[in-house]
């Protein structure tokens, strides 16, 4: 059986191959269902004041794409605009009312020398004829796309009252090849699928990636140690990683505590899969559950006081909740014979899960206060739900034809998207927290 050290050497790949793979692993996002009567908005191409060539990114186009991707807005095509103002004095609100645009975004990009750009934009209510918000930022050329996502968040919040989640990232795992050529890669990409970066490449499965609360690290389980499941924590920026759990038996399904100081895991080091908590600084392990059944897939509540996990202690997989301080676990799900893989909304009010209905495995959402459970998807083999950091969408894995793809559904079920890669299957999605 190969050692972990030898396997770690075997998973190192050439940078050129990773860069090539990034083209095939970038997520292509298709809006399959938007809100009927989405709000019309016009994002005017930003005026460029500087020498040629122009900036490498079209800020207005990225903003329009983001707003469209939310499913809540219907951006006006630039070719249908009657004018292209970039200041208050140039805006004729009557013209924008004629083409039924509820909101207007105008802006400009100034060249500051070197690789620096200043972006300014303003948001207007067309029917009230007044400015709602305005913002200015100075960025480098390499961060123009990131700045466009940040601008999209500001605009989204100004128009909806809810924080936007465009300036975030998603982690996912791709699998390609067959047999001995099968390869698994852990990726991180912008929320719109661009800038895919490979963090880890292996001939063995990579499972359950989970973001740290500060968005700087990912915990995941891997079968690198000759098929023995172990858990790593890896820095996203540097790629450095640390082996945090390699006890005998199962080490899987890591979940970060809200303060980022601990991981909850499912381990079988004492013979039976149970829920444990590892203090990352001291490496001390504390056992949380004690039962003859299989306890797995822990996830922390946002207040850090309890953990939801999957257990078959009632005969079939269901969700339970146990205090982090220890004590008796309380069953949460009663509808259906299978409920597993919990994901908790950022406000702690909802739990997404995989729910079996008529032989199909679908994403469902449980309202903790009322106990109401709603099936959100119509797939046959949905997996791994993950909430957006603003709680507006749920990202999950599913099948399309013969391939594994990602999909997303809004929490009200009105917006749906499909996310695919050019080659191979894509699984194990995890939406990052807000960038800090």
C-alpha positions as CSV (number, residue, x, y, z in Angstrom):
1,X,0.0,0.0,0.0
2,X,1.5,3.4,-1.0
3,X,2.4,5.7,1.9
4,X,0.9,9.2,2.2
5,X,4.3,10.8,1.5
6,X,4.6,8.9,-1.8
7,X,1.0,9.7,-2.7
8,X,1.6,13.4,-2.0
9,X,4.4,13.4,-4.5
10,X,2.3,11.6,-7.1
11,X,-0.4,14.3,-7.0
12,X,2.0,17.1,-8.0
13,X,1.3,18.2,-11.5
14,X,3.0,20.6,-13.9
15,X,1.7,24.2,-13.8
16,X,1.2,24.2,-17.6
17,X,-1.2,21.3,-17.3
18,X,-3.2,23.0,-14.6
19,X,-3.4,26.2,-16.7
20,X,-4.7,24.2,-19.7
21,X,-7.1,22.3,-17.5
22,X,-8.5,25.6,-16.2
23,X,-10.0,26.3,-19.6
24,X,-12.0,23.0,-19.4
25,X,-12.9,23.4,-15.7
26,X,-14.3,26.9,-15.8
27,X,-18.0,26.9,-15.0
28,X,-20.4,27.8,-17.8
29,X,-23.6,29.2,-16.2
30,X,-26.9,29.0,-17.9
31,X,-30.0,30.6,-16.5
32,X,-32.7,27.9,-17.0
33,X,-35.5,29.8,-15.1
34,X,-35.7,33.5,-14.0
35,X,-38.4,35.4,-12.2
36,X,-41.4,36.2,-14.4
37,X,-41.6,40.0,-14.6
38,X,-37.9,40.5,-13.7
39,X,-37.1,44.2,-13.0
40,X,-35.8,46.1,-16.1
41,X,-32.5,47.8,-15.5
42,X,-30.1,49.6,-17.9
43,X,-26.3,49.4,-17.2
44,X,-24.8,51.9,-19.7
45,X,-21.4,51.1,-21.0
46,X,-18.9,52.9,-18.8
47,X,-17.2,55.9,-20.5
48,X,-13.4,55.4,-20.9
49,X,-11.1,58.4,-20.4
50,X,-7.6,57.3,-21.2
51,X,-5.3,56.2,-24.0
52,X,-5.8,53.1,-26.1
53,X,-5.9,50.2,-25.5
54,X,-9.0,50.2,-23.3
55,X,-9.1,48.2,-20.1
56,X,-9.1,44.4,-20.5
57,X,-12.5,44.0,-18.8
58,X,-15.9,45.5,-19.8
59,X,-17.2,46.5,-16.3
60,X,-20.7,47.3,-17.5
61,X,-21.1,44.0,-19.3
62,X,-19.9,42.1,-16.2
63,X,-22.4,44.0,-14.0
64,X,-25.2,43.3,-16.5
65,X,-24.4,39.6,-16.6
66,X,-24.3,39.4,-12.8
67,X,-27.7,41.1,-12.4
68,X,-29.2,38.8,-15.1
69,X,-27.7,35.8,-13.4
70,X,-29.5,36.6,-10.2
71,X,-32.7,36.0,-12.1
72,X,-34.3,39.1,-10.5
73,X,-33.3,41.6,-13.2
74,X,-33.6,41.9,-16.9
75,X,-30.7,44.2,-18.1
76,X,-31.3,46.2,-21.3
77,X,-29.1,45.3,-24.2
78,X,-26.6,48.1,-25.0
79,X,-27.7,48.2,-28.6
80,X,-31.2,49.1,-27.5
81,X,-30.2,52.1,-25.5
82,X,-31.3,55.5,-26.8
83,X,-28.3,57.3,-25.2
84,X,-25.2,56.5,-23.3
85,X,-24.9,59.1,-20.5
86,X,-22.0,59.1,-18.0
87,X,-23.1,62.1,-15.8
88,X,-26.2,63.6,-14.2
89,X,-26.5,66.4,-16.8
90,X,-26.6,63.9,-19.7
91,X,-29.5,61.9,-18.3
92,X,-33.0,62.4,-19.8
93,X,-35.2,60.2,-17.5
94,X,-38.1,60.6,-19.9
95,X,-36.2,58.6,-22.6
96,X,-35.5,55.8,-20.2
97,X,-39.1,55.7,-19.1
98,X,-40.1,55.3,-22.7
99,X,-38.2,52.0,-22.9
100,X,-39.6,50.8,-19.6
101,X,-36.3,50.8,-17.7
102,X,-37.0,51.0,-13.9
103,X,-33.4,51.7,-12.9
104,X,-30.3,53.1,-14.6
105,X,-26.6,52.7,-13.9
106,X,-24.0,55.0,-15.4
107,X,-20.3,55.2,-14.9
108,X,-16.8,55.9,-16.1
109,X,-13.3,54.5,-15.9
110,X,-10.4,56.9,-15.6
111,X,-6.8,55.9,-16.4
112,X,-4.5,56.8,-13.4
113,X,-1.2,55.7,-14.9
114,X,0.7,52.5,-14.7
115,X,-1.7,49.6,-14.0
116,X,-4.2,51.7,-12.0
117,X,-7.8,52.6,-12.9
118,X,-10.5,54.6,-11.1
119,X,-14.1,53.4,-11.4
120,X,-17.0,55.6,-10.6
121,X,-20.7,54.7,-11.0
122,X,-24.1,56.0,-9.9
123,X,-27.5,54.2,-9.6
124,X,-30.7,56.0,-10.5
125,X,-34.4,55.4,-10.0
126,X,-35.8,56.3,-13.4
127,X,-39.4,56.9,-12.4
128,X,-38.5,59.0,-9.4
129,X,-35.7,60.8,-11.4
130,X,-33.2,60.6,-8.5
131,X,-29.9,59.1,-7.6
132,X,-30.1,56.1,-5.2
133,X,-26.4,55.5,-4.6
134,X,-22.9,56.2,-6.0
135,X,-19.5,54.7,-5.5
136,X,-15.8,55.1,-6.5
137,X,-12.9,52.7,-6.3
138,X,-9.3,52.6,-7.5
139,X,-8.0,49.2,-8.6
140,X,-5.3,47.5,-10.6
141,X,-5.9,46.0,-14.0
142,X,-5.7,42.5,-12.6
143,X,-8.6,43.3,-10.2
144,X,-11.0,44.9,-12.7
145,X,-13.2,41.9,-12.9
146,X,-13.3,41.7,-9.1
147,X,-14.2,45.4,-8.9
148,X,-17.1,44.7,-11.3
149,X,-18.4,42.0,-9.0
150,X,-18.1,44.4,-6.0
151,X,-20.0,47.1,-8.0
152,X,-22.6,44.5,-8.8
153,X,-23.0,43.7,-5.1
154,X,-23.5,47.4,-4.3
155,X,-26.1,47.8,-7.1
156,X,-27.9,44.6,-6.1
157,X,-28.2,45.8,-2.5
158,X,-29.3,49.3,-3.5
159,X,-32.1,47.8,-5.6
160,X,-33.2,44.9,-3.4
161,X,-32.2,45.8,0.2
162,X,-30.3,42.5,0.3
163,X,-26.5,42.0,0.3
164,X,-25.2,40.8,-3.1
165,X,-23.0,37.7,-3.4
166,X,-21.3,38.2,-6.7
167,X,-17.9,39.0,-5.2
168,X,-17.6,35.5,-3.8
169,X,-16.1,32.2,-5.0
170,X,-17.2,28.6,-5.4
171,X,-15.1,25.5,-4.8
172,X,-15.9,22.3,-6.7
173,X,-14.3,19.0,-7.7
174,X,-14.0,17.8,-11.3
175,X,-13.4,14.2,-12.4
176,X,-12.2,13.2,-15.9
177,X,-10.7,10.2,-17.6
178,X,-11.5,6.5,-16.9
179,X,-9.9,3.7,-15.1
180,X,-6.3,4.3,-14.2
181,X,-6.4,7.6,-16.0
182,X,-9.2,9.0,-13.8
183,X,-8.1,12.3,-12.2
184,X,-9.8,14.4,-9.6
185,X,-9.1,18.2,-9.2
186,X,-10.2,20.6,-6.6
187,X,-11.0,24.1,-8.1
188,X,-11.8,27.5,-6.9
189,X,-13.6,30.0,-9.3
190,X,-15.4,33.3,-9.1
191,X,-19.1,33.0,-8.5
192,X,-19.7,33.6,-12.2
193,X,-17.4,30.7,-13.2
194,X,-14.4,32.8,-14.3
195,X,-10.8,32.6,-13.1
196,X,-10.9,28.9,-12.3
197,X,-7.7,27.9,-10.3
198,X,-6.7,24.4,-9.5
199,X,-5.7,23.8,-5.9
200,X,-5.2,20.1,-5.8
201,X,-4.9,17.2,-8.4
202,X,-5.1,13.5,-7.5
203,X,-5.8,10.1,-8.8
204,X,-8.0,9.5,-5.8
205,X,-11.4,11.1,-4.9
206,X,-11.5,14.5,-3.2
207,X,-14.6,14.9,-1.1
208,X,-16.6,17.5,1.0
209,X,-14.6,20.7,0.5
210,X,-15.6,23.3,3.1
211,X,-14.6,27.0,3.4
212,X,-13.2,28.5,6.5
213,X,-15.2,31.5,7.8
214,X,-12.6,34.0,6.5
215,X,-12.6,32.4,3.1
216,X,-8.9,31.9,3.1
217,X,-8.8,28.1,3.6
218,X,-10.5,24.9,2.5
219,X,-10.9,21.7,4.5
220,X,-11.6,18.5,2.5
221,X,-11.2,14.8,2.8
222,X,-9.1,12.7,0.4
223,X,-8.3,9.1,-0.3
224,X,-4.7,9.8,-1.1
225,X,-3.3,7.6,1.6
226,X,-3.7,4.3,-0.3
227,X,-7.5,4.5,0.0
228,X,-7.4,5.6,3.6
229,X,-9.7,8.7,4.0
230,X,-7.8,11.6,5.6
231,X,-8.6,15.3,6.1
232,X,-6.5,18.3,5.0
233,X,-6.8,22.0,5.5
234,X,-5.3,24.0,2.5
235,X,-4.7,27.7,2.1
236,X,-6.3,29.0,-1.1
237,X,-3.8,31.7,-1.9
238,X,-0.5,29.8,-1.3
239,X,-1.6,26.2,-1.8
240,X,0.0,25.2,1.4
241,X,-1.8,22.5,3.2
242,X,-1.8,20.6,6.5
243,X,-2.9,17.1,7.4
244,X,-5.3,17.5,10.3
245,X,-6.8,14.1,10.7
246,X,-5.4,10.7,9.7
247,X,-6.7,8.4,12.5
248,X,-7.4,4.8,11.8
249,X,-10.6,4.3,9.9
250,X,-12.9,7.1,8.5
251,X,-11.9,10.7,8.6
252,X,-14.4,12.7,6.6
253,X,-17.0,15.4,6.1
254,X,-15.1,18.4,7.7
255,X,-17.1,21.4,8.8
256,X,-15.6,24.7,10.2
257,X,-16.8,26.2,13.5
258,X,-18.0,29.8,13.0
259,X,-14.9,31.2,14.7
260,X,-12.6,29.1,12.5
261,X,-10.8,27.5,15.4
262,X,-12.2,24.0,15.2
263,X,-13.4,21.4,12.7
264,X,-16.3,19.0,13.2
265,X,-15.6,15.6,11.6
266,X,-17.0,12.2,11.3
267,X,-14.4,9.6,12.4
268,X,-14.4,5.9,13.2
269,X,-11.2,5.8,15.2
270,X,-13.1,4.2,18.1
271,X,-14.8,1.6,15.9
272,X,-18.0,3.3,14.9
273,X,-18.5,6.5,12.9
274,X,-19.2,9.3,15.4
275,X,-19.1,13.1,15.4
276,X,-15.9,14.6,16.8
277,X,-14.5,18.2,17.2
278,X,-10.8,18.9,16.6
279,X,-9.2,22.1,18.0
280,X,-6.9,23.1,15.2
281,X,-4.3,24.8,17.3
282,X,-3.9,22.2,20.0
283,X,-5.0,19.2,17.8
284,X,-7.1,18.0,20.8
285,X,-10.0,15.8,19.8
286,X,-13.3,15.7,21.6
287,X,-16.0,13.1,20.9
288,X,-19.5,14.6,20.6
289,X,-21.8,11.6,19.9
290,X,-21.9,8.1,21.3
291,X,-24.3,5.7,19.6
292,X,-24.2,2.4,17.9
293,X,-25.5,4.0,14.6
294,X,-23.6,5.8,11.9
295,X,-23.2,9.5,12.7
296,X,-21.8,11.6,9.9
297,X,-21.9,14.8,7.8
298,X,-21.8,17.4,10.7
299,X,-22.4,21.1,10.0
300,X,-22.2,23.9,12.5
301,X,-25.1,26.2,13.3
302,X,-24.1,29.9,12.8
303,X,-24.2,30.7,16.5
304,X,-21.6,27.9,17.2
305,X,-23.7,26.4,19.9
306,X,-24.9,23.2,18.1
307,X,-24.1,20.9,15.2
308,X,-26.6,19.2,12.8
309,X,-25.5,15.8,11.6
310,X,-26.9,12.7,9.7
311,X,-27.6,9.5,11.6
312,X,-29.4,6.3,11.0
313,X,-30.1,5.7,14.7
314,X,-33.8,5.8,13.9
315,X,-33.4,3.1,11.3
316,X,-33.1,5.4,8.3
317,X,-30.8,8.4,7.6
318,X,-32.3,11.5,9.3
319,X,-31.0,14.9,10.6
320,X,-30.3,15.4,14.3
321,X,-29.0,18.3,16.3
322,X,-26.6,18.1,19.2
323,X,-25.2,20.8,21.5
324,X,-21.5,21.5,21.0
325,X,-21.1,21.3,24.7
326,X,-22.4,17.7,24.6
327,X,-25.7,16.1,25.5
328,X,-28.6,14.3,23.9
329,X,-29.2,14.6,20.2
330,X,-32.6,15.8,19.0
331,X,-34.1,14.6,15.8
332,X,-35.0,17.4,13.3
333,X,-36.5,15.6,10.3
334,X,-39.5,13.3,10.2
335,X,-41.0,13.7,6.7
336,X,-39.7,10.9,4.4
337,X,-37.4,8.0,4.9
338,X,-34.2,9.7,3.9
339,X,-32.9,13.1,4.9
340,X,-29.1,13.8,4.8
341,X,-26.2,16.1,4.0
342,X,-27.4,19.2,5.8
343,X,-26.4,22.8,4.9
344,X,-27.5,25.6,7.2
345,X,-28.5,29.0,5.9
346,X,-26.4,32.0,7.0
347,X,-29.1,33.3,9.3
348,X,-29.6,29.8,10.9
349,X,-33.3,29.7,10.1
350,X,-33.3,27.1,7.3
351,X,-31.6,23.8,6.6
352,X,-31.1,22.5,3.1
353,X,-30.7,18.7,2.7
354,X,-31.0,15.8,0.3
355,X,-34.5,14.4,0.7
356,X,-35.8,11.2,-0.9
357,X,-39.2,11.4,-2.6
358,X,-40.6,8.7,-4.8
359,X,-37.2,7.1,-5.2
360,X,-35.6,10.3,-6.3
361,X,-33.0,12.3,-4.3
362,X,-33.7,16.0,-4.3
363,X,-32.8,19.2,-2.5
364,X,-35.3,20.2,0.2
365,X,-35.4,23.1,2.7
366,X,-36.6,22.8,6.2
367,X,-37.7,25.9,8.1
368,X,-36.5,25.2,11.7
369,X,-39.1,27.4,13.4
370,X,-42.2,25.9,11.7
371,X,-40.9,22.5,10.7
372,X,-42.2,23.1,7.2
373,X,-40.2,21.1,4.5
374,X,-40.3,22.1,0.9
375,X,-38.8,20.2,-2.0
376,X,-36.8,22.6,-4.2
377,X,-35.5,20.6,-7.1
378,X,-36.8,18.0,-9.6
379,X,-33.7,15.9,-10.2
380,X,-33.2,12.2,-9.6
381,X,-29.8,12.2,-7.9
382,X,-29.1,15.6,-6.4
383,X,-26.2,16.0,-3.9
384,X,-24.2,18.4,-1.7
385,X,-26.3,21.5,-1.2
386,X,-24.5,24.7,-0.2
387,X,-26.0,28.1,0.6
388,X,-24.8,31.4,-1.0
389,X,-23.4,33.6,1.8
390,X,-26.5,35.9,1.5
391,X,-28.8,33.0,1.7
392,X,-30.5,33.7,-1.6
393,X,-29.4,30.6,-3.6
394,X,-28.6,27.0,-3.0
395,X,-25.8,25.4,-5.1
396,X,-25.9,21.6,-5.5
397,X,-24.6,18.8,-7.6
398,X,-26.9,16.8,-10.0
399,X,-26.9,14.9,-13.3
400,X,-27.6,16.2,-16.8
401,X,-27.6,13.4,-19.3
402,X,-24.6,11.2,-18.6
403,X,-22.6,13.9,-16.8
404,X,-22.3,15.3,-13.4
405,X,-23.1,19.1,-13.3
406,X,-23.8,21.8,-10.8
407,X,-27.1,23.6,-10.4
408,X,-28.5,26.4,-8.3
409,X,-32.0,27.2,-7.1
410,X,-33.2,30.3,-5.3
411,X,-34.6,29.8,-1.8
412,X,-38.0,30.8,-3.1
413,X,-37.7,28.3,-6.1
414,X,-38.2,31.0,-8.7
415,X,-34.7,31.1,-10.2
416,X,-32.8,28.1,-11.5
417,X,-29.4,27.8,-13.1
418,X,-27.2,25.0,-14.5
419,X,-23.4,25.2,-14.2
420,X,-21.3,22.9,-16.4
421,X,-17.7,22.4,-17.3
422,X,-16.3,21.7,-20.8
423,X,-15.1,18.3,-20.0
424,X,-15.7,15.7,-17.3
425,X,-18.0,15.6,-14.3
426,X,-18.3,18.3,-11.7
427,X,-19.3,17.6,-8.1
428,X,-18.9,18.6,-4.4
429,X,-19.8,22.3,-4.6
430,X,-19.2,24.7,-1.8
431,X,-20.0,28.4,-1.9
432,X,-17.5,30.7,-0.1
433,X,-18.4,33.2,2.6
434,X,-18.4,36.9,1.8
435,X,-14.9,38.3,1.0
436,X,-13.6,40.3,3.9
